[in-house]
Amino acid sequence: MPNPKSISTNTPTRRPKGYTSRLTAYNILMEHYETGKYLKALWRRMPGNLPDNDKTFVREVCLGTLRWQRLLDYNINLYLSNKKTKPSVMTAIRLTAYQLLFLSSVPAYAAVNTGVEIIKQVEGKHAAGFGNAILKKIQQNGLRRRTGNSAKALSINTSHPLWLVKKWAREIPLENLMHTLNHNNNHRRIWVRINLRKTSVSEFLSQMTQSYPDLHPVNSAAENFPFIRFESGISHLLHSDMFKEGHFSFQDPASWYAMQLANWKEGQAVLDLCSAPGGKAACLVEMASHDTPVICSDVSFYRLKQIENTRERLGHQQLTPLVMDGRAPCFKTGFDIVLVDAPCSNLGVLDKRPEAKWRNTEAQLSKYALLQKELLHHASEVCKLSGSIVYSTCSPEPEETMEVIQAFLDEHEFWEIEDAGNFLPSHLVQQGCMHLSPGANGFDGFFAARLIRKV
């Protein structure tokens, strides 16, 4: 259902230049704030006739506004006498302040004019005057940061929740803390996984650089590591024919390494227990030289459609979608490999999903852990005696990683960790599991463990 404070982008009234793209960003952010949906699920709200460059701008504004939300609010509140500003007005001010303070390519007058016009349409002339006054002060004074070295100052200046900064400060050295906080705000890094079933590394690079001469890869890929990193150019990649034809996907190499723990052989039955949108199952198919099917289950029918889209675009007919709750599997023991890419806090991928900063609390980590333990238990029930479980999360937090694994082992005495060092480079392994902090080796924050029954 549309947000009650959203505005139609089809209005015939004459508006300032750039109004439609900024209004689209406003509507998406408002729906996010009201529903809690991730932005990735809301991009489809963009008007179909919006030019590709404008769509890229909408993504930048939405992601940037959420990424820097705490610092933006700090700057806005410097000039607010009434802290009870309506969410609709605050959202319009926030996304405009982001353009003023972080997007040097955007003319200040264009940002302010369109922001004020949006407020006017939503809340009327009085609110528009109020918003205009705040935005003009922000424009005049520029970006302000809180002084001092306290946790609160660090929280504001790096735009992270205070509870998370305090938690990480207790758990990791200051140098690593600063690296993580800064990494989470560096959103220019783009990894793509080349689909070796459709193309080769050299062919991919040749076609992409021919079509987009300004698209420069940062690393050298190989057939046994088909990942290319770009520092910019997501619009080129996303709208390219090669993407539409399934020659590559957007994915961090951490997922590739996690899937190596499956050690999948031809004929081995695989169940991906929490599969949608199917990225890791697709990764598994692409690193294999056989066509054994993969059962891709998910509790959400809508999310399962994403697996079907992934399968059709990439040409991976081995992926077999199935609506199923991983906590109540409809199978008996029978799988050689069970993948449990568990729902988690996403605290290892805040550079891509800044929404996760604000939707989590420390108490919620325990709630995720309860679900993760339940999924692991049911995974063990459908796994063959000679089989294995690969448990993974895009969160490196202890509550969702080693503590979950240890709780599982305490309750399932016949299971143990198989050393991930048998399958992965040693620098990716801690305590027998794959464990990456955000930004380590240029990858996402990630955790994966391979579990087997004791001999």
C-alpha positions as a printed Julia matrix, in Angstrom:
455×3 Matrix{Float64}:
  0.0     0.0     0.0
  1.41    3.45   -0.91
  2.6     5.64    1.92
 -0.15    8.1     2.92
  2.41   10.91    2.75
  3.79    9.87   -0.64
  3.18   12.03   -3.7
  2.36   10.87   -7.21
  5.25   11.32   -9.65
  2.72   11.72  -12.49
  1.49   15.17  -11.41
  1.05   17.45  -14.44
  1.95   20.59  -12.47
  5.21   22.29  -13.49
  7.98   21.41  -11.02
 11.66   22.36  -10.57
 14.2    20.44  -12.66
 15.17   17.18  -10.95
 11.94   17.13   -8.97
 10.78   13.68  -10.16
 13.98   11.86   -9.15
 14.09   13.56   -5.73
 10.38   12.92   -5.2
 10.96    9.26   -6.05
 13.75    9.13   -3.44
 11.42   10.77   -0.91
  8.63    8.24   -1.55
 11.01    5.28   -1.26
 12.51    6.58    1.99
  9.08    7.23    3.47
  7.96    3.71    2.65
 11.15    2.33    4.16
 10.65    4.29    7.39
  7.03    3.15    7.7
  7.41   -0.51    6.68
 11.01   -1.33    7.61
 11.59   -2.86    4.16
 15.11   -2.91    2.8
 15.74   -0.44    0.0
 16.58   -3.28   -2.37
 12.94   -4.37   -2.18
 11.75   -0.81   -2.88
 13.72    0.02   -6.02
 10.82   -1.37   -8.04
  8.84    1.68   -6.87
 10.78    3.81   -9.34
  8.71    5.0   -12.3
  9.38    2.87  -15.36
 10.02    5.94  -17.52
 12.67    7.37  -15.17
 15.99    7.61  -17.09
 18.81    5.29  -15.95
 20.92    8.22  -14.72
 18.02    9.4   -12.56
 17.54    5.89  -11.17
 21.22    5.84  -10.2
 20.75    9.23   -8.52
 17.72    7.93   -6.57
 19.74    4.97   -5.29
 22.6     7.25   -4.29
 20.33    9.64   -2.39
 18.37    6.91   -0.6
 21.41    4.86    0.41
 23.44    7.95    1.32
 20.65    9.43    3.43
 20.4     6.22    5.46
 24.15    5.71    5.57
 24.76    9.16    7.09
 21.43    9.49    8.92
 22.84   10.11   12.41
 25.31   12.76   11.27
 22.62   14.38    9.1
 20.24   14.51   12.04
 22.98   16.03   14.2
 23.4    18.81   11.65
 19.66   19.32   11.23
 19.05   19.43   14.99
 21.57   22.25   15.36
 18.96   24.54   13.8
 15.74   23.0    15.09
 13.95   24.73   17.92
 11.09   22.2    17.78
 12.44   18.64   17.93
  9.01   17.17   17.1
  9.29   17.68   13.38
  6.88   15.54   11.36
  8.5    12.43    9.81
  7.43   13.57    6.33
  9.19   16.92    6.74
 12.23   15.36    8.42
 12.63   12.89    5.56
 12.55   15.65    2.94
 15.05   17.74    4.94
 17.33   14.72    5.45
 17.55   13.74    1.79
 18.13   17.38    0.82
 20.78   17.84    3.51
 22.55   14.75    2.19
 22.76   16.34   -1.26
 24.01   19.63    0.2
 26.65   18.08    2.46
 27.83   15.02    0.54
 27.1    15.43   -3.17
 29.35   18.16   -4.56
 28.02   17.5    -8.07
 24.52   18.67   -7.08
 23.88   22.46   -7.28
 22.74   23.68   -3.87
 19.86   25.72   -5.29
 18.49   22.65   -7.12
 18.59   20.53   -4.0
 16.95   23.18   -1.81
 14.28   24.18   -4.32
 13.11   20.61   -4.93
 13.31   19.7    -1.24
 11.16   22.68   -0.28
  8.7    21.91   -3.06
  8.28   18.33   -1.78
  7.59   19.63    1.75
  5.09   22.1     0.33
  3.2    19.37   -1.5
  3.14   17.1     1.57
  2.52   19.52    4.46
  1.74   22.93    2.98
  3.35   26.37    2.69
  4.05   26.88    6.4
  6.03   23.64    6.65
  7.81   24.52    3.4
  8.95   27.84    4.88
 10.2    26.04    7.97
 12.1    23.5     5.84
 13.57   26.23    3.66
 14.96   28.06    6.71
 16.64   24.91    8.05
 18.11   23.97    4.68
 19.48   27.45    4.05
 21.33   27.35    7.39
 22.78   23.93    6.55
 23.85   25.26    3.15
 25.5    28.31    4.7
 27.33   26.52    7.54
 28.32   23.29    5.83
 28.94   19.93    7.49
 29.42   20.11   11.26
 30.82   17.3    13.4
 30.67   16.74   17.13
 33.92   17.54   18.96
 35.67   15.15   21.33
 36.65   11.49   21.39
 33.72   10.04   23.3
 31.73    7.06   22.05
 28.84    9.43   21.36
 31.03   11.7    19.24
 32.31    8.68   17.33
 28.78    7.44   16.89
 27.6    10.77   15.45
 30.62   11.49   13.28
 30.69    8.02   11.69
 26.88    7.73   11.7
 26.5     4.48   13.65
 24.13    3.64   16.51
 25.69    4.36   19.91
 25.02    0.8    21.17
 26.94   -0.66   18.23
 29.95    1.63   18.64
 30.11    0.76   22.35
 29.77   -2.96   21.61
 32.53   -2.97   19.01
 34.76   -0.81   21.24
 34.54   -3.57   23.9
 35.32   -6.34   21.43
 37.94   -5.06   18.99
 41.05   -2.82   19.13
 40.58    0.9    18.39
 42.49    0.7    15.09
 40.23   -2.11   13.86
 37.18   -0.25   15.13
 38.01    2.84   13.11
 38.72    0.72   10.03
 35.33   -0.99   10.35
 33.41    2.24   10.92
 35.07    3.91    7.95
 34.61    0.84    5.75
 30.88    0.82    6.45
 30.61    4.31    4.95
 32.71    3.53    1.87
 30.09    2.47   -0.63
 32.06    2.79   -3.87
 33.31   -0.79   -3.87
 31.5    -3.08   -6.32
 32.28   -6.78   -6.71
 30.87   -8.83   -9.58
 30.96  -12.61   -9.99
 31.52  -13.71  -13.57
 29.26  -16.58  -14.65
 31.8   -19.02  -16.07
 28.99  -21.15  -17.49
 28.21  -18.36  -19.95
 31.45  -16.5   -20.47
 35.12  -16.32  -19.44
 37.01  -13.75  -17.4
 38.85  -12.43  -20.46
 35.69  -12.23  -22.59
 33.82  -10.42  -19.82
 36.57   -7.83  -19.41
 36.93   -7.35  -23.15
 33.21   -6.74  -23.72
 32.68   -4.53  -20.68
 35.7    -2.29  -21.26
 34.8    -2.01  -24.95
 31.27   -0.91  -24.13
 32.29    1.31  -21.18
 35.89    2.62  -21.58
 35.66    4.47  -18.24
 34.93    1.24  -16.35
 38.24    0.17  -14.81
 38.72   -3.08  -12.85
 40.77   -2.88   -9.66
 41.95   -6.49   -9.5
 42.91   -9.31  -11.83
 40.41  -12.18  -11.79
 41.16  -15.8   -12.6
 39.13  -18.82  -13.64
 39.38  -20.16  -10.07
 38.45  -16.75   -8.64
 36.03  -15.15  -11.13
 35.51  -11.86   -9.27
 36.18   -8.36  -10.54
 36.16   -5.32   -8.29
 35.17   -1.86   -9.52
 35.31    1.39   -7.56
 32.46    2.95   -9.55
 30.24    2.31  -12.52
 27.33    0.42  -11.0
 24.94    2.13  -13.42
 26.92    0.85  -16.43
 27.03   -2.64  -14.98
 23.41   -2.79  -13.88
 22.01   -1.64  -17.21
 24.43   -3.55  -19.43
 23.34   -6.28  -21.84
 25.82   -8.65  -20.18
 23.97   -8.33  -16.89
 20.58   -8.84  -18.5
 21.92  -11.93  -20.29
 23.27  -13.4   -17.04
 26.99  -13.12  -17.72
 27.62  -11.84  -14.2
 26.01  -11.13  -10.84
 26.68   -8.67   -8.04
 28.21  -10.63   -5.17
 31.05  -10.32   -2.67
 33.81  -12.96   -2.84
 33.07  -13.91    0.78
 30.1   -15.91   -0.5
 32.31  -17.77   -2.97
 34.66  -18.81   -0.2
 31.76  -19.86    2.02
 30.42  -22.1    -0.74
 33.83  -23.74   -1.1
 33.18  -25.2     2.35
 30.36  -27.26    0.79
 32.94  -29.25   -1.21
 30.11  -30.25   -3.53
 30.61  -33.38   -5.63
 28.56  -34.66   -8.56
 25.47  -36.58   -7.46
 25.39  -35.11   -3.95
 21.94  -33.84   -2.97
 21.94  -30.22   -1.79
 19.27  -28.38    0.2
 19.63  -24.6     0.52
 17.43  -24.02    3.57
 17.13  -20.2     3.4
 17.88  -19.65   -0.25
 16.25  -16.44   -1.51
 17.32  -14.57   -3.54
 19.46  -17.53   -4.62
 22.88  -15.89   -4.89
 24.81  -18.52   -2.94
 23.08  -21.44   -4.66
 23.92  -19.84   -8.02
 27.5   -19.39   -6.84
 27.64  -23.09   -5.93
 26.37  -24.08   -9.39
 28.93  -21.89  -11.14
 31.9   -23.31   -9.26
 30.8   -26.9   -10.05
 31.44  -28.84  -13.27
 28.26  -30.93  -13.01
 24.51  -30.34  -13.25
 23.2   -31.92  -10.04
 20.02  -30.11   -8.89
 19.93  -27.81   -5.86
 16.7   -27.56   -3.82
 16.26  -23.85   -3.01
 13.73  -23.4    -0.23
 12.4   -20.27    1.4
  9.43  -19.47    3.62
  8.44  -16.46    1.49
  6.69  -17.03   -1.84
  7.61  -13.49   -2.92
 11.28  -14.06   -2.16
 11.1   -17.42   -3.91
 10.17  -15.56   -7.1
 13.57  -13.9    -6.83
 15.19  -17.34   -7.06
 13.2   -18.03  -10.22
 14.4   -14.71  -11.65
 17.99  -15.58  -10.72
 17.65  -19.02  -12.34
 16.22  -17.65  -15.6
 18.7   -14.78  -15.95
 21.76  -16.93  -15.24
 20.52  -20.03  -17.04
 20.87  -22.24  -13.95
 18.04  -24.72  -14.43
 19.53  -26.85  -11.62
 18.06  -24.4    -9.09
 14.73  -25.83   -7.93
 12.6   -23.36   -5.89
 10.44  -24.72   -3.09
  8.21  -22.86   -0.62
  9.17  -24.28    2.77
  9.82  -23.05    6.28
 13.29  -24.2     7.3
 11.98  -24.68   10.83
  9.5   -27.29    9.59
 11.15  -29.09    6.65
  8.98  -31.43    4.61
 11.89  -33.82    4.03
 13.28  -36.69    6.02
 17.02  -37.4     6.18
 18.37  -37.46    2.66
 20.7   -34.56    1.85
 24.47  -34.74    1.5
 24.86  -31.0     1.98
 22.53  -28.59    3.78
 23.23  -24.87    3.4
 21.99  -22.62    6.2
 22.6   -19.04    5.13
 20.68  -17.85    8.14
 18.66  -14.65    8.52
 20.86  -12.3    10.52
 21.49   -8.7    11.56
 23.47   -7.89    8.35
 26.03   -6.08   10.5
 28.83   -7.31    8.24
 27.42   -5.58    5.15
 26.48   -2.11    6.39
 28.27   -0.52    3.44
 25.63   -2.12    1.18
 22.71   -2.2     3.61
 22.94    0.92    5.78
 19.32    0.31    6.85
 20.61   -2.48    9.09
 22.33    0.1    11.3
 19.02    1.5    12.42
 16.73   -1.53   12.42
 18.85   -3.57   14.86
 19.4    -3.37   18.6
 21.74   -5.39   20.79
 18.75   -7.31   22.16
 17.73   -8.31   18.63
 21.0   -10.2    18.15
 19.75  -12.72   20.7
 16.47  -13.06   18.79
 18.35  -13.79   15.59
 20.43  -16.35   17.46
 17.3   -18.24   18.57
 16.16  -18.54   14.95
 19.64  -19.49   13.77
 19.91  -22.29   16.35
 16.47  -23.58   15.37
 17.41  -23.67   11.69
 20.66  -25.48   12.46
 18.79  -28.09   14.48
 16.39  -28.83   11.62
 19.26  -28.85    9.13
 20.85  -31.66   11.14
 17.61  -33.64   10.94
 17.53  -33.66    7.13
 21.27  -34.22    6.68
 22.6   -37.71    5.92
 24.84  -39.42    8.45
 27.74  -38.88    6.07
 26.62  -35.38    5.14
 27.66  -31.86    6.12
 26.08  -28.53    7.04
 27.47  -25.18    5.94
 26.24  -22.46    8.28
 26.85  -18.86    7.21
 25.85  -15.31    8.12
 26.73  -11.9     6.72
 27.33  -10.85   10.3
 30.6   -11.45   12.16
 29.0   -10.81   15.57
 29.83  -13.5    18.2
 26.16  -13.82   19.17
 25.31  -14.95   15.63
 28.45  -16.94   14.82
 30.61  -18.91   17.25
 28.06  -18.72   20.08
 25.41  -20.22   17.8
 27.78  -22.94   16.63
 28.87  -23.75   20.17
 25.27  -23.94   21.38
 24.49  -26.34   18.52
 27.48  -28.53   19.35
 26.56  -28.55   23.05
 23.08  -29.86   22.17
 24.17  -32.22   19.37
 27.04  -34.25   20.76
 27.66  -36.22   17.57
 28.49  -33.14   15.51
 31.76  -31.21   15.22
 33.44  -28.43   13.25
 35.52  -29.55   10.3
 38.48  -27.19    9.98
 37.76  -24.59    7.29
 41.51  -24.46    6.72
 41.12  -27.71    4.77
 39.25  -25.78    2.1
 40.23  -22.1     2.42
 43.36  -19.92    2.66
 44.56  -19.75    6.26
 44.17  -15.96    6.52
 40.39  -16.38    6.19
 40.15  -18.88    9.06
 39.77  -18.41   12.82
 38.84  -21.14   15.32
 38.34  -23.58   12.46
 35.73  -21.34   10.77
 35.76  -18.73    8.03
 35.62  -15.4     9.82
 35.94  -12.0     8.14
 35.58   -8.57    9.71
 33.99   -5.9     7.46
 36.59   -4.68    5.0
 39.14   -7.39    5.8
 40.84   -8.36    2.51
 38.41   -5.97    0.83
 35.5    -8.34    1.49
 32.24   -8.22    3.4
 32.05   -9.08    7.08
 31.16  -12.76    6.96
 31.15  -16.02    8.89
 30.87  -19.63    7.74
 31.38  -23.01    9.4
 31.37  -26.55    8.03
 29.79  -29.05   10.41
 30.04  -32.83   10.13
 29.15  -35.81   12.26
 31.91  -37.33   14.35
 33.45  -40.51   13.02
